[in-house]
């Protein structure tokens, strides 16, 4: 080098280049660091897309699903991923504490109202909903995962068929309210409604005493045999609730009383998910996630939300990539492309990548600190692809800055955040020989500068 930079020790020079790169995020990432070198040294800038990448799909144990803004219920049969059925557990709360139902309240009906907030799948399929009363306590401050189950009483409060109508508003008391599902909780038995109306005054005095008396509801779907959908329900807008319709037995003229029991963000709640052990999945997916045939990741890879399927990722020879030379990584981008063009079962709008060490601790990559525009993970519908920028992460590996070994995993939903989406996607693998198009493969593209 003819620059004064060449007089710096190599370790200091690498650090200087990295600092400048991190503060140049508004520039084309492929040009980061170029202005730090004299023109003659750009001859040492190299690019490659042949780094060995190992990846295969595996089952994800579970994800955190408590305190989500939407609750999911329903069932659908995916031609690739097979059966998924979801339900949720939730407390219900008094809309006003200290309610008095009168001296002789008589139940007319009890109706569960769930406001639609989107769906995933086919809403023309008839579904079947079942509702039970929870017999165990739910705690708002507790963490709940998608594979958790809570005990319920055996009495079925509702067993009702329905076809989702997620767009048409419903007229209630001459007023249009957003599209919602109405479930009669008194068609099978009056038990639950009478339990509410007959509750002692001390139980109705506060929500703290009420949720000990009525611990909540378990709302789930019966598995479908084909198609189907997972339905999102909004609990933040005030429409979702249980309505008690009753009259005063001592005053027959007063026969239009009702009281709302809320299903809202203050309720302890979580979504429970069952993928049926992937027994209904395609053979290609089964071979990877059930038979643990990691070599199948060369052809195609699978991702699924709601604690479904994740991708394990490895760069087996990356530590020896520099071959004893000092290298500054200008850019390192992991690219992956959707193999399908399905508008009914669309891909996840975002995915994430985490690292996990040998004792199970989960962390994020250093590049994630730069924001999603730089780091990636957002689906591009035009190119039908995702990317992750791993520049700083790869640089740290080359500098042997990591003291602990860890694996990388790509997921739709992480196990540590209460955010769930049902979407799934099938990606081209690391060496998709069947397609004959290597440009679509799951690959790492690197641009780097050889310093000495």
C-alpha distance (Angstrom), angle and dihedral (degrees) to the residues before:
residue distance angle dihedral
X1 . . .
X2 3.81 . .
X3 3.80 92.9 .
X4 3.80 125.9 96.3
X5 3.81 85.5 -116.1
X6 3.78 88.4 74.3
X7 3.80 88.9 65.4
X8 3.80 92.0 62.2
X9 3.80 120.4 94.3
X10 3.81 110.5 -97.3
X11 3.84 94.4 -114.8
X12 3.80 91.7 53.0
X13 3.77 91.5 47.3
X14 3.81 92.3 53.9
X15 3.79 91.1 49.2
X16 3.80 91.0 49.4
X17 3.79 91.7 51.0
X18 3.81 92.0 49.5
X19 3.81 93.2 50.2
X20 3.79 90.9 50.9
X21 3.82 90.3 47.8
X22 3.80 93.0 53.1
X23 3.81 91.3 53.5
X24 3.81 93.1 48.5
X25 3.82 99.3 66.5
X26 3.81 92.2 127.7
X27 3.80 90.9 63.1
X28 3.74 128.7 80.4
X29 3.82 101.1 -77.4
X30 3.79 90.4 -139.0
X31 3.80 88.9 64.1
X32 3.78 98.2 47.0
X33 3.79 108.4 127.7
X34 3.80 96.4 12.3
X35 3.79 93.3 107.7
X36 3.81 89.7 55.0
X37 3.78 91.8 67.2
X38 3.80 131.4 66.2
X39 3.83 114.0 -113.0
X40 3.80 92.7 -101.5
X41 3.81 91.3 59.8
X42 3.81 94.0 57.3
X43 3.78 84.6 80.4
X44 3.80 85.4 75.3
X45 3.82 92.1 58.8
X46 3.79 109.9 108.8
X47 3.78 136.2 -177.8
X48 3.78 129.9 -157.2
X49 3.78 139.8 172.7
X50 3.79 95.8 179.8
X51 3.81 100.0 87.0
X52 3.78 108.8 134.3
X53 3.80 110.6 -105.5
X54 3.79 122.2 -173.5
X55 3.79 117.6 -165.4
X56 3.76 137.2 157.9
X57 3.80 137.3 164.0
X58 3.78 124.5 -109.3
X59 3.78 138.0 170.2
X60 3.77 118.3 -83.4
X61 3.77 112.2 -136.9
X62 3.82 98.7 -141.2
X63 3.78 144.5 -52.1
X64 3.77 132.8 -131.6
X65 3.83 110.9 -95.1
X66 3.82 106.9 167.5
X67 3.82 123.3 120.4
X68 3.81 94.8 11.0
X69 3.82 116.8 162.1
X70 3.80 91.4 -128.6
X71 3.78 127.4 41.9
X72 3.80 120.3 -145.6
X73 3.78 128.0 -143.5
X74 3.79 132.0 161.8
X75 3.77 144.2 70.3
X76 3.79 134.7 -105.7
X77 3.78 137.6 175.2
X78 3.79 112.8 -136.3
X79 3.83 116.4 -159.4
X80 3.82 90.1 -136.8
X81 3.81 107.2 25.0
X82 3.79 96.9 34.4
X83 3.79 126.3 -149.2
X84 3.80 124.9 4.2
X85 3.80 121.9 175.7
X86 3.79 124.0 179.6
X87 3.77 137.4 -174.7
X88 3.77 136.9 161.4
X89 3.78 142.1 -132.1
X90 3.78 118.4 -143.5
X91 3.75 142.4 165.7
X92 3.82 118.7 -126.4
X93 3.80 121.1 -143.8
X94 3.78 138.0 -156.2
X95 3.80 114.3 -100.1
X96 3.80 88.5 -146.9
X97 3.78 126.1 17.3
X98 3.78 121.4 -128.6
X99 3.81 94.0 31.7
X100 3.82 116.5 175.2
X101 3.82 115.9 -156.8
X102 3.82 92.8 -167.5
X103 3.79 133.5 -108.2
X104 3.78 98.2 -64.7
X105 3.85 111.9 19.3
X106 3.80 114.3 178.7
X107 3.82 120.0 -162.0
X108 3.79 117.4 -122.4
X109 3.81 98.3 172.6
X110 3.77 143.1 -33.5
X111 3.82 117.8 -138.4
X112 3.79 130.3 -170.4
X113 3.81 112.5 -150.9
X114 3.82 120.4 -163.9
X115 3.81 118.7 -177.7
X116 3.80 114.1 -140.0
X117 3.79 117.2 -121.4
X118 3.79 104.0 174.1
X119 3.79 137.5 -56.5
X120 3.78 144.5 -134.2
X121 3.79 117.7 -137.8
X122 3.80 134.0 8.4
X123 3.81 116.9 -19.5
X124 3.82 93.1 -170.8
X125 3.80 90.7 75.2
X126 3.79 116.7 99.5
X127 3.80 112.0 -119.7
X128 3.79 135.0 -167.8
X129 3.79 123.3 -137.0
X130 3.80 126.8 -161.4
X131 3.80 126.9 -168.2
X132 3.82 129.0 -162.4
X133 3.79 134.9 175.0
X134 3.80 114.7 -111.5
X135 3.80 116.1 -121.1
X136 3.83 98.4 -170.8
X137 3.80 127.6 69.4
X138 3.78 120.9 -98.6
X139 3.80 117.1 -152.5
X140 3.78 122.3 -153.6
X141 3.80 93.7 -148.7
X142 3.81 94.0 50.1
X143 3.80 124.8 99.6
X144 3.80 116.4 -123.8
X145 3.80 128.5 -169.8
X146 3.78 131.5 -152.4
X147 3.83 94.5 -105.6
X148 3.82 93.8 53.9
X149 3.79 121.6 113.9
X150 3.82 128.3 -164.2
X151 3.80 125.0 -154.7
X152 3.81 117.4 -104.6
X153 3.78 135.9 -171.5
X154 3.83 112.9 -99.4
X155 3.81 95.6 -121.9
X156 3.81 111.8 106.4
X157 3.80 108.3 -136.0
X158 3.81 94.3 -173.2
X159 3.80 137.2 7.7
X160 3.78 106.2 175.7
X161 3.81 138.2 159.6
X162 3.78 119.6 -140.5
X163 3.79 143.3 162.7
X164 3.83 110.0 -136.8
X165 3.79 114.2 -112.9
X166 3.77 102.1 -173.7
X167 3.81 100.0 166.8
X168 3.81 109.8 44.9
X169 3.78 117.9 86.0
X170 3.81 118.3 -131.8
X171 3.80 125.9 -131.1
X172 3.79 112.5 -129.8
X173 3.82 119.1 175.0
X174 3.85 90.4 -12.8
X175 3.82 90.1 -54.4
X176 3.81 125.8 109.4
X177 3.79 113.4 -127.7
X178 3.83 127.5 -176.7
X179 3.79 119.8 -79.9
X180 3.78 110.6 -75.1
X181 3.78 145.5 159.1
X182 3.82 117.3 -109.0
X183 3.80 117.5 -156.4
X184 3.81 121.8 -173.6
X185 3.81 107.6 -135.2
X186 3.80 92.2 -176.2
X187 3.81 101.2 53.6
X188 3.81 92.9 87.5
X189 3.78 98.1 35.1
X190 3.81 140.6 -13.1
X191 3.79 90.2 -138.2
X192 3.82 98.7 105.2
X193 3.80 96.0 42.8
X194 3.80 92.0 48.4
X195 3.79 89.8 48.3
X196 3.81 89.2 58.6
X197 3.81 95.7 44.1
X198 3.81 92.1 45.1
X199 3.79 95.7 47.6
X200 3.83 114.9 130.2
X201 3.79 116.9 -103.9
X202 3.82 89.7 -113.9
X203 3.82 89.9 58.7
X204 3.82 92.1 51.0
X205 3.80 92.8 46.2
X206 3.81 94.6 88.5
X207 3.78 142.3 -2.0
X208 3.80 89.3 -114.0
X209 3.81 90.0 64.7
X210 3.82 95.0 35.1
X211 3.83 95.6 58.3
X212 3.79 89.4 52.2
X213 3.81 89.7 54.0
X214 3.82 96.1 41.7
X215 3.78 107.5 25.8
X216 3.78 96.9 -172.4
X217 3.79 146.1 -93.2
X218 3.79 135.0 -69.1
X219 3.80 110.4 -147.6
X220 3.78 117.8 -173.2
X221 3.79 143.9 153.7
X222 3.78 134.1 -120.6
X223 3.84 112.2 -118.0
X224 3.80 113.8 -98.3
X225 3.81 123.4 -137.1
X226 3.81 96.1 -137.7
X227 3.80 140.8 8.2
X228 3.83 110.5 -16.0
X229 3.79 130.1 143.8
X230 3.78 144.9 -116.5
X231 3.80 108.9 -121.3
X232 3.79 125.8 -148.4
X233 3.80 118.7 -146.2
X234 3.79 124.5 -160.9
X235 3.80 116.9 -134.6
X236 3.81 98.1 173.2
X237 3.82 101.4 69.7
X238 3.81 98.3 64.2
X239 3.81 97.2 -117.2
X240 3.82 96.1 100.3
X241 3.80 109.1 84.0
X242 3.80 147.3 109.8
X243 3.81 114.2 -96.8
X244 3.81 120.4 -155.6
X245 3.82 111.1 -154.6
X246 3.82 113.1 -165.1
X247 3.78 145.7 142.6
X248 3.77 135.8 -142.8
X249 3.78 108.8 -99.6
X250 3.81 89.9 -153.9
X251 3.80 92.2 53.8
X252 3.84 111.6 43.2
X253 3.81 91.3 -179.0
X254 3.81 90.8 63.6
X255 3.79 97.5 68.7
X256 3.83 104.0 137.3
X257 3.77 104.5 75.2
X258 3.78 122.7 136.7
X259 3.78 138.2 169.0
X260 3.82 130.2 -161.1
X261 3.79 122.5 -133.7
X262 3.77 107.5 -166.3
X263 3.77 132.5 -128.2
X264 3.80 100.0 -165.5
X265 3.83 143.7 138.9
X266 3.82 91.1 -78.8
X267 3.81 89.8 66.4
X268 3.79 120.0 97.1
X269 3.80 104.7 -120.1
X270 3.80 145.9 151.8
X271 3.80 141.1 -179.9
X272 3.81 120.6 -115.0
X273 3.82 118.5 -154.4
X274 3.81 132.3 -165.0
X275 3.82 120.7 -170.7
X276 3.82 91.6 -177.5
X277 3.78 91.2 -120.4
X278 3.83 89.0 -71.7
X279 3.80 88.9 -83.6
X280 3.82 88.9 140.7
X281 3.81 95.3 47.6
X282 3.80 126.1 113.4
X283 3.79 118.2 -86.6
X284 3.80 92.0 -112.0
X285 3.79 91.9 56.4
X286 3.80 93.0 43.8
X287 3.79 91.6 52.8
X288 3.79 91.2 56.5
X289 3.79 103.5 39.2
X290 3.82 102.5 27.0
X291 3.81 102.4 29.5
X292 3.83 92.0 34.8
X293 3.80 92.6 -132.8
X294 3.80 97.0 164.0
X295 3.81 92.4 179.0
X296 3.80 87.9 72.1
X297 3.80 88.1 72.7
X298 3.79 87.4 79.0
X299 3.81 90.3 70.4
X300 3.80 103.8 37.3
X301 3.78 140.6 -14.2
X302 3.79 130.8 -149.5
X303 3.81 134.8 -146.7
X304 3.80 127.2 -178.1
X305 3.79 132.9 174.3
X306 3.80 130.4 -135.4
X307 3.80 95.1 56.9
X308 3.79 92.5 -50.9
X309 3.81 122.2 121.4
X310 3.81 131.1 -12.0
X311 3.82 134.6 -178.3
X312 3.78 123.1 -119.7
X313 3.80 110.9 -147.0
X314 3.79 131.8 -162.2
X315 3.81 137.4 171.7
X316 3.83 97.6 -159.7
X317 3.81 98.9 -175.0
X318 3.80 101.5 31.1
X319 3.82 94.7 107.2
X320 3.82 89.0 62.0
X321 3.79 94.8 42.8
X322 3.81 94.4 104.7
X323 3.85 92.3 52.7
X324 3.79 92.4 -147.4
X325 3.79 94.8 -45.8
X326 3.79 126.1 116.4
X327 3.79 110.0 -110.3
X328 3.80 133.4 -174.3
X329 3.80 111.9 -156.2
X330 3.81 109.7 -137.3
X331 3.79 94.9 -178.3
X332 3.80 138.1 -10.0
X333 3.80 117.8 -175.0
X334 3.78 127.5 -179.9
X335 3.81 109.3 -150.5
X336 3.80 128.2 -165.0
X337 3.81 131.1 173.8
X338 3.78 133.8 -153.5
X339 3.82 113.5 -116.0
X340 3.81 93.7 -158.4
X341 3.77 137.6 62.9
X342 3.81 98.3 -157.6
X343 3.80 116.3 152.2
X344 3.82 95.0 -175.3
X345 3.80 97.2 54.2
X346 3.78 99.0 29.8
X347 3.82 125.7 -173.7
X348 3.81 123.0 -95.2
X349 3.82 111.6 -80.8
X350 3.81 88.3 -136.4
X351 3.78 136.9 13.6
X352 3.80 131.4 -173.6
X353 3.78 140.3 -147.6
X354 3.79 124.6 -143.4
X355 3.77 137.8 175.7
X356 3.78 125.2 -130.4
X357 3.79 124.8 -167.8
X358 3.79 128.5 -141.6
X359 3.83 93.8 -86.6
X360 3.80 94.9 49.0
X361 3.80 101.8 -99.0
X362 3.81 112.6 149.4
X363 3.79 125.5 -142.6
X364 3.78 141.2 159.4
X365 3.78 129.6 -111.4
X366 3.78 119.6 -98.9
X367 3.83 90.9 -120.0
X368 3.81 89.4 61.2
X369 3.81 88.1 73.4
X370 3.81 89.9 69.7
X371 3.82 93.5 68.1
X372 3.77 134.1 -105.2
X373 3.82 95.9 -76.0
X374 3.81 88.6 62.9
X375 3.78 100.9 29.3
X376 3.81 98.1 42.4
X377 3.79 131.8 -156.6
X378 3.83 96.1 145.1
X379 3.80 119.1 119.5
X380 3.81 116.7 -115.7
X381 3.83 106.7 -151.6
X382 3.82 93.5 -166.5
X383 3.79 95.0 57.9
X384 3.85 92.6 25.2
X385 3.80 88.6 -132.8
X386 3.80 148.8 115.2
X387 3.79 130.7 -148.4
X388 3.80 138.0 -168.4
X389 3.79 122.4 -160.4
X390 3.81 108.7 -141.0
X391 3.82 99.7 170.6
X392 3.78 99.4 128.7
X393 3.79 92.5 37.8
X394 3.82 92.5 55.4
X395 3.81 91.0 45.1
X396 3.81 90.6 54.8
X397 3.80 90.3 50.9
X398 3.81 91.6 51.9
X399 3.80 89.8 49.9
X400 3.84 90.8 48.3
X401 3.80 90.2 -124.2
X402 3.81 95.1 147.6
X403 3.78 114.1 87.8
X404 3.83 94.8 -174.6
X405 3.76 128.9 57.0
X406 3.78 115.4 -122.5
X407 3.79 139.2 170.1
X408 3.77 127.5 -129.7
X409 3.80 122.5 -128.7
X410 3.79 130.6 -172.5
X411 3.81 113.6 -150.5
X412 3.78 141.2 169.6
X413 3.82 91.8 -140.8
X414 3.79 124.3 18.5
X415 3.80 120.0 -133.3
X416 3.81 92.0 -122.9
X417 3.82 104.8 54.2
X418 3.81 126.6 68.9
X419 3.77 94.6 -129.2
X420 3.79 120.8 111.2
X421 3.78 135.5 179.6
X422 3.81 125.9 177.8
X423 3.82 96.3 -145.8
X424 3.77 122.3 123.0
X425 3.81 136.9 -173.3
X426 3.80 140.3 -166.6
X427 3.81 113.0 -140.9
X428 3.78 133.8 -164.9
X429 3.79 110.0 -97.1
X430 3.78 130.0 -124.5
X431 3.81 93.6 -88.4
X432 3.81 109.4 15.7
X433 3.80 99.6 -174.0
X434 3.79 91.5 165.8
X435 3.81 92.9 66.1
X436 3.77 96.9 42.8
X437 3.81 89.5 -145.1
X438 3.79 109.1 111.8
X439 3.83 92.8 177.2
X440 3.80 89.9 74.4
X441 3.77 95.3 52.3
X442 3.79 125.4 121.9
X443 3.81 98.8 -98.4
X444 3.79 148.8 157.0
X445 3.80 116.3 -127.1
X446 3.79 116.6 -163.3
X447 3.79 135.5 -173.1
X448 3.79 114.2 -170.9
X449 3.78 142.9 162.9
X450 3.79 123.7 -129.6
X451 3.81 105.5 -138.7
X452 3.79 98.4 -175.9
